[in-house]
């Protein structure tokens, strides 16, 4: 994660924010007082929150683990052509 001073952030606000959104890379903004903060796009924030939810849900992580095992063994459920078309929007 890149880091910039609060003064540089303020002087280049528009370009920093555009870069954060387009590159999907957060930026750490440092302050002399030591109270730093991070700028992250809303899309990336939501993705991080979803990941945290999954990781904190033991039942869900167990289901994912079991699904990975059955997939590796070729025993997983196979979607029908109709289901695949619906998923892919065809």
Backbone as numpy.savetxt, mean C-alpha at the origin, in Angstrom:
# Nx Ny Nz CAx CAy CAz Cx Cy Cz
13.08 5.75 1.85 12.22 6.92 1.85 13.12 8.15 1.85
12.83 9.05 0.93 13.57 10.30 0.86 13.22 11.17 2.05
14.13 12.06 2.40 13.93 12.96 3.52 14.33 14.37 3.08
13.48 15.36 3.42 13.79 16.75 3.11 13.46 17.62 4.31
14.05 18.79 4.34 13.77 19.73 5.43 12.40 20.36 5.22
11.82 20.84 6.29 10.50 21.47 6.21 10.56 22.72 5.33
11.69 23.43 5.34 11.83 24.62 4.49 11.83 24.25 3.02
12.56 23.19 2.67 12.59 22.74 1.28 11.21 22.21 0.88
10.55 21.54 1.79 9.19 21.04 1.53 8.25 22.20 1.24
8.30 23.22 2.07 7.43 24.38 1.90 7.72 25.08 0.57
9.00 25.24 0.22 9.37 25.93 -1.01 9.00 25.14 -2.26
8.91 23.83 -2.14 8.65 22.97 -3.30 7.40 22.11 -3.09
6.43 22.63 -2.37 5.26 21.86 -1.97 4.59 21.15 -3.14
4.27 21.90 -4.19 3.54 21.31 -5.31 4.32 20.16 -5.94
5.59 20.35 -6.23 6.37 19.30 -6.89 6.59 18.10 -5.98
6.78 18.34 -4.69 6.97 17.23 -3.75 5.70 16.39 -3.68
4.55 17.06 -3.56 3.28 16.34 -3.47 3.01 15.58 -4.76
3.25 16.20 -5.90 3.05 15.51 -7.17 3.93 14.27 -7.26
5.16 14.37 -6.81 6.07 13.23 -6.85 5.61 12.12 -5.92
5.15 12.49 -4.73 4.64 11.50 -3.78 3.47 10.74 -4.39
2.57 11.45 -5.04 1.39 10.82 -5.63 1.77 9.97 -6.84
2.58 10.50 -7.74 2.91 9.80 -8.98 3.89 8.65 -8.79
4.84 8.80 -7.88 5.86 7.76 -7.68 5.48 6.76 -6.60
4.41 7.05 -5.85 3.98 6.18 -4.74 5.11 5.96 -3.74
5.85 7.03 -3.47 6.93 6.99 -2.50 6.71 8.09 -1.46
6.55 7.73 -0.20 6.37 8.76 0.82 7.66 9.57 1.01
7.50 10.74 1.59 8.64 11.61 1.87 8.61 11.98 3.36
9.75 11.85 4.01 9.88 12.25 5.41 10.32 13.71 5.44
9.56 14.53 6.15 9.89 15.95 6.27 10.44 16.17 7.66
11.67 16.70 7.72 12.34 16.88 9.00 12.24 18.33 9.46
12.13 18.49 10.75 12.06 19.82 11.36 13.18 19.95 12.38
13.62 21.16 12.58 14.69 21.41 13.56 14.30 20.96 14.96
13.00 21.07 15.27 12.52 20.70 16.60 12.55 19.19 16.83
12.80 18.43 15.76 12.85 16.98 15.89 11.52 16.31 15.67
10.47 17.06 15.48 9.14 16.51 15.23 8.95 16.32 13.73
9.38 15.19 13.20 9.29 14.92 11.77 7.89 14.44 11.42
7.55 14.50 10.13 6.30 13.94 9.66 6.50 13.35 8.27
5.54 12.55 7.84 5.64 11.85 6.57 4.47 12.28 5.68
4.78 12.52 4.41 3.76 12.84 3.41 3.58 11.58 2.56
2.32 11.12 2.49 2.00 9.91 1.74 0.70 10.14 0.99
0.55 9.57 -0.19 -0.69 9.76 -0.96 -1.84 9.04 -0.25
-3.05 9.52 -0.48 -4.23 8.90 0.12 -4.37 7.46 -0.34
-4.10 7.20 -1.61 -4.19 5.84 -2.14 -3.22 4.90 -1.42
-1.99 5.35 -1.22 -1.00 4.53 -0.53 -1.37 4.35 0.94
-1.91 5.39 1.56 -2.34 5.30 2.96 -3.43 4.23 3.11
-4.41 4.26 2.22 -5.49 3.28 2.28 -4.96 1.87 2.08
-4.02 1.70 1.16 -3.41 0.40 0.92 -2.68 -0.09 2.18
-1.96 0.80 2.83 -1.25 0.44 4.06 -2.23 0.03 5.16
-3.34 0.76 5.27 -4.33 0.44 6.29 -4.96 -0.93 6.02
-5.23 -1.25 4.76 -5.77 -2.56 4.40 -4.77 -3.66 4.76
-3.50 -3.43 4.47 -2.46 -4.42 4.80 -2.38 -4.64 6.30
-2.43 -3.57 7.07 -2.40 -3.70 8.52 -3.60 -4.48 9.04
-4.77 -4.22 8.46 -5.97 -4.95 8.87 -5.79 -6.44 8.63
-5.31 -6.80 7.45 -5.12 -8.22 7.12 -4.11 -8.84 8.08
-3.00 -8.17 8.31 -1.95 -8.72 9.16 -2.39 -8.86 10.62
-3.32 -8.03 11.06 -3.80 -8.09 12.44 -4.95 -9.08 12.62
-5.50 -9.58 11.52 -6.64 -10.50 11.58 -6.11 -11.92 11.44
-5.99 -12.63 12.57 -5.40 -13.98 12.55 -6.19 -14.96 11.69
-7.51 -14.86 11.73 -8.32 -15.76 10.91 -8.08 -15.56 9.44
-7.99 -14.31 9.04 -7.75 -13.99 7.63 -6.36 -14.42 7.19
-5.35 -14.19 8.02 -3.99 -14.61 7.65 -3.90 -16.13 7.58
-4.66 -16.83 8.43 -4.69 -18.30 8.38 -5.31 -18.76 7.06
-6.40 -18.11 6.65 -7.04 -18.46 5.37 -6.09 -18.24 4.20
-5.36 -17.14 4.24 -4.40 -16.84 3.17 -3.31 -17.89 3.14
-2.80 -18.26 4.30 -1.75 -19.27 4.39 -2.22 -20.61 3.85
-3.44 -21.00 4.24 -3.99 -22.26 3.73 -4.21 -22.20 2.23
-4.65 -21.07 1.72 -4.88 -20.92 0.29 -3.56 -21.03 -0.48
-2.51 -20.46 0.05 -1.20 -20.54 -0.61 -0.75 -22.00 -0.68
-0.97 -22.73 0.41 -0.58 -24.15 0.44 -1.37 -24.97 -0.57
-2.69 -24.80 -0.60 -3.49 -25.59 -1.54 -3.18 -25.20 -2.99
-2.89 -23.93 -3.23 -2.52 -23.50 -4.58 -1.21 -24.18 -5.01
-0.23 -24.19 -4.10 1.07 -24.79 -4.42 0.93 -26.28 -4.71
-0.06 -26.92 -4.08 -0.28 -28.36 -4.28 -1.23 -28.63 -5.45
-1.72 -27.57 -6.08 -2.64 -27.74 -7.19 -4.03 -28.18 -6.77
-4.37 -27.97 -5.50 -5.65 -28.43 -4.97 -6.64 -27.28 -4.78
-6.25 -26.11 -5.15 -7.13 -24.95 -4.94 -8.34 -24.97 -5.86
-9.33 -24.19 -5.52 -10.56 -24.10 -6.31 -10.25 -23.37 -7.61
-10.75 -23.90 -8.69 -10.56 -23.29 -10.00 -11.80 -22.48 -10.37
-11.62 -21.23 -10.71 -12.74 -20.39 -11.13 -13.24 -20.84 -12.49
-14.54 -20.71 -12.68 -15.13 -21.03 -13.98 -14.79 -19.91 -14.97
-15.00 -20.18 -16.25 -14.77 -19.15 -17.27 -15.65 -17.94 -17.00
-16.88 -18.17 -16.60 -17.79 -17.07 -16.29 -17.30 -16.23 -15.13
-16.79 -16.88 -14.11 -16.25 -16.15 -12.94 -15.02 -15.34 -13.32
-14.15 -15.94 -14.13 -12.96 -15.22 -14.58 -13.34 -14.01 -15.42
-14.32 -14.18 -16.31 -14.76 -13.06 -17.13 -15.33 -11.94 -16.26
-16.07 -12.31 -15.21 -16.63 -11.29 -14.31 -15.53 -10.56 -13.56
-14.55 -11.30 -13.09 -13.42 -10.70 -12.37 -12.65 -9.75 -13.27
-12.43 -10.17 -14.50 -11.63 -9.39 -15.45 -12.46 -8.33 -16.17
-13.77 -8.33 -15.94 -14.63 -7.33 -16.56 -14.84 -7.56 -18.04
-14.81 -8.81 -18.45 -15.00 -9.14 -19.88 -16.45 -9.43 -20.18
